């Protein structure tokens, strides 16, 4: 936005001028910007379940590391060890419940089920990658609307190359974009 403001001759920066600048930009880009659409309710529910599953997995991994650390300490408290064991069991039960809820959510909705099966046919895309990738595709589609393309999804995830060139000289090698959903990128990297 700053670069666009400079291209329009704007040099000062105040809240009032920023608001006017945003309004002018929105008006000038109106035909090019698609209307945002919320995710379908079943997709939004799945997104929340997947996010919660990731949070619980992170907590479970953290407690497993804590259990390993306590295992090598001879002076570790038996109360602390018992607490970690109880928490590990609780987190594992919660993770199992979430996995079951995710499977039910996908099974109940034909579009989710069909799209997941379609993604599973892609080499390198397995059960761990399919649903997060499906969510990235759905979010990209919600942002781009009918104008969405495969290139748009690639850019949304952050897998688009960013070349750094000028004329005949190359400043540095092209790398993938640091923008996008890093969790989906990491899962795709592991799948590949």
N, C-alpha and C positions, 0 to 999 in steps of 0.2 A: 504494500500500500504506500509506503514511503516513496518508493521509486516512481509509482504512478503519480503521486502528488507532485513530485519534482518535475515529472514530464508535463504536468499541467500548469507549471509555474508556481506552485505553492511552496513557500519557504518557511512560513511560521507554523508553529504547532501549539494549538490550544484545544481544549475539549470541544468548544463550539465549532472551530474550524475542522477538527477531526470528524465530527458528526456530519457536517455539510459535505466533507470530502467523501465519506462513506456513502452518503445518499447519492452524490453525483456519480460515483463509481458504479453503484448498483443500478442507477438509471441508464448509464451508458452501456453496461454489460447485460442489460435485461434479456435481450433475445438469446444470448449465449449461455446464460446460467439456467440450468433446469430447476424446476420447482422441487424442493425437498419433499420426500415422501417418507413417512415413518415406516419402520419395519413392520411386517405383518405380525399379528399378535403371537402366532405360534413360533415365528422366528425370534421375536423378542424374548419369549419365554426360554427358548433353547439357548439364546445368547447368555441369559442370566444364569442358567444351569451350568453352562460351560465355564463361565467366569468363576462361579462358586466352586466348581470342581477343581479348577486350577489353584484357587486359594487354599482349599483343603489339602490338595496334593503338596503344595509348598509347605504348609504347616506340618504335614506328616513327614516330609523329608527333613525338616528342621528338627523334629523330635527324634527321628531315627539317628541323626548325627549326634544329638545330645545323648542318646542311649549308648552309642558307640564310645563317646567320650567318658561316660560314667563307667563303662565296662573296663576301661584300662586303668581307672583310678582305684587304688586299694582302699582309700579313705572315703569313698563315696557313701553318702547317707542312704540307708535302706529306705527311708521315707521318701527321699527324692527319687530313688530308683522305682519305687512302687507308683509314685505319682506319674512318672514318665510312662511306665507300662500302661497305666489306666488311660492316660491321654492318647497314647498310641492306639489302643483298642477303640476308644471313642472316635478318633479321627478316621480309623480304618472303616468302622461301621458307617460313619457319615459319608465317606467316599463311596462305599458300596451302595448306599441309598441314592446318592446322586447319580452314579452310573446307571442304576436301575431307572431312575426318573428320566434321564437323558434318553435311554433306549425306548422307554414308553413314549416320550414326546415325539421321537422320530417315527416310531411305529404308528402312532395315531394320525399322522398327517402325511398324505400321499405325496405331496410335493417334496417334503423333506426327505422322505424315504427314497423317492425316485432320484432326486439330485445326489443324495449320498451314494446310492448304488452307481450312478454315472461317474462320480468322482473316484470310486474305488476301482474303476476299470483303467484308470491312468497309472502307468508304471511309476512306482515310488510313492503313491498315495495309498496309505493303509488306514485302518480304523482311527489311529491317533491323529492323522493329518486331515482326514476327510471332513469332519465336522467343523474344525476351526477354519478350514479353507472354504467350506460352504458358507460360514458366517461372513467371511471376508467378501465373498462374491455377493451375498445379499446386501451387505452394507454399501458396497460399491454401487450396486444397482439402485439402492435407495437414494444415494447421492446423485448419480448421473441420470437416473430415470431411463427413458427409452433410448436416450442418446449414448448409453453405456456401451463400451467395446471391451474386447479382450485386453487391449493395450491399457484401457482405463483400470481394469482390475489389477493388472501387473503393476501399474503405477501406484494404485491404492495400497497394495501390499508392500511396495517399496522394492520391487525386484527390477525396476527399469534402470538401464545403464545411464550414467551421467558422464558423458565425454567432456574432457577439458582440453579443447583445441582452439587454436586461433591461426587461421591461414595455414602455412606449411609447418608451423611449430606445434608440438604437442607438449602441453605443460605437465601432464601426468596421465597415467593409464586410466581408462574409464573404469569406474567402480559402480556398484549398485547404490541406489539412493539410500541415504540413512533415514528417510522418512518412511512412514507406513507402520504396519503392525509387526513389531519385531518378534512377537511370539509365533505368529504364522510363518514368518521368514525362517525362524529357528526350526520349526517343525518341518518345513519344506526342505531345509538343508539336511536335516537328519534323514528324511525320507529319501533324498537323492543319494 
